[in-house]
Amino acid sequence: MNNIQMVDLYTQYVKIKEEIDRAVFSVLESSAFINGPEVKLFTKELSQYLNASYVIPCANGTDAIQIALMSLDLQAGDEILVPDFTYVATAEVIALLGLTPVFVDVEADTFNISPEKIKLKITDKTKAIIPVHLYGQCAEMETILQIANEYNLFVVEDTAQSLGAKYKFSNGTTCNAGTIGDFGITSFFPSKNLGCYGDGGALITNKEELAIKAGMIANHGQNKKYYHDIIGCNSRLDSIQAAILRVKLKYLDYYTDARRKAAEVYDHALKDIPVLNIPSRITYSDHVFNQYTIQIQTKSQATSNKRDLVKSKLAEYGIPSMIYYPLPLHLQKAFKKLDVEIGEFPVSEALTHSVLSLPIHPEITLSQQEFIIEKLKLIME
Ligand SMILES: Cc1ncc(COP(=O)(O)O)c(C=O)c1O
């Protein structure tokens, strides 16, 4: 079985080539490369899709987190709570802005920040929480919002991996991921559920004041050209990427459905394998499967790691798999200064030894999945 990939961007492109090529060429013809009409149209269409009042485009998801934090009038030393088990971008910009990232352990089944453990980390310096909707499933936002209200904290949802996911509150109200907190942020990195052909990102908010401020910050702190009221940065979504995203947004629900169908195929085939856990489902969020992440339990981390063995055996059959993430944030050298000990976040640490993401994308075929399943079962025997 040839050519199984974690993400198959080329096949996806070929399927919508005519529309994409037309969109790109129209930007080339217009030469409106920066802040052109495509950018405005895309942000309008995304805000309609998400049922959000404002979408502010920017250069990438990392910038989006930075701009969100810069919009919140935080002071050096303020503490921001983030899950310990996430991509570094979430915590990196906190430190970059002179704020202090405070890590919180995650839930063993959902991989998302543990609301219970958030409370234990709150001090009088805590100003915000950044829940990450990891792999495509929302963190437990209802409880997180209650805590945020109680302690007067901002909430910035990291929706980089979960655009299109829906959160269900206990009263039955449903909201799109990214529209629940003060800000949501997302990334249009090519492998994301809504990915462009380069870098891109956006902030999402329902608060006018925050939208205006974030828009200014992304544009050198100006509202009027050459009049800079606040310190900002230069973070733009370029017009070609916006034109591509306008085409792909129309297919996002279809792509999500295809991911879900692929996840069901894996679920059905893998659910009964001992020491292998399929991704758990929860009542308060659906799943958009940016990743299909299984856990392979290892008796002892000190001895051979079963997960690593499975990964290398899969590779021998030409099957790629990824470890998102091999090291928790508190053990990254970049955060050494925070002086967090090994063992402080047991769930996050254990996950780094057990998680394995299998190929999942809208273009994966049933025969590719059957091949992956057959070999995985063989390896797990
Ligand atoms: C959870 C999470 N947050 C933030 C980012 C940053 O997005 P970008 O790569 O567009 O800067 C990513 C991207 O991989 C991510 O997965």
The ligand as an SDF file (V2000), in Angstrom:
LIG
                    3D

 16 16  0  0  0  0  0  0  0  0999 V2000
   -2.7940   24.0390   19.6320 C   0  0  0  0  0  0  0  0  0  0  0  0
   -2.0700   24.9870   18.7300 C   0  0  0  0  0  0  0  0  0  0  0  0
   -1.9760   26.2760   19.0760 N   0  0  0  0  0  0  0  0  0  0  0  0
   -1.3540   27.1690   18.2970 C   0  0  0  0  0  0  0  0  0  0  0  0
   -0.7780   26.8100   17.1120 C   0  0  0  0  0  0  0  0  0  0  0  0
   -0.0130   27.8180   16.3210 C   0  0  0  0  0  0  0  0  0  0  0  0
   -0.4760   28.0090   15.0240 O   0  0  0  0  0  0  0  0  0  0  0  0
    0.5470   28.4840   13.8720 P   0  0  0  0  0  0  0  0  0  0  0  0
    1.4060   27.3370   13.5030 O   0  0  0  0  0  0  0  0  0  0  0  0
   -0.3870   28.9250   12.7710 O   0  0  0  0  0  0  0  0  0  0  0  0
    1.3200   29.6310   14.4170 O   0  0  0  0  0  0  0  0  0  0  0  0
   -0.8630   25.4770   16.6930 C   0  0  0  0  0  0  0  0  0  0  0  0
   -0.2750   25.0610   15.4160 C   0  0  0  0  0  0  0  0  0  0  0  0
    0.2690   24.0280   15.1930 O   0  0  0  0  0  0  0  0  0  0  0  0
   -1.5210   24.5350   17.5290 C   0  0  0  0  0  0  0  0  0  0  0  0
   -1.6240   23.2440   17.1900 O   0  0  0  0  0  0  0  0  0  0  0  0
  1  2  1  0
  2  3  1  0
  2 15  2  0
  3  4  2  0
  4  5  1  0
  5  6  1  0
  5 12  2  0
  6  7  1  0
  7  8  1  0
  8  9  2  0
  8 10  1  0
  8 11  1  0
 12 13  1  0
 12 15  1  0
 13 14  2  0
 15 16  1  0
M  END
$$$$
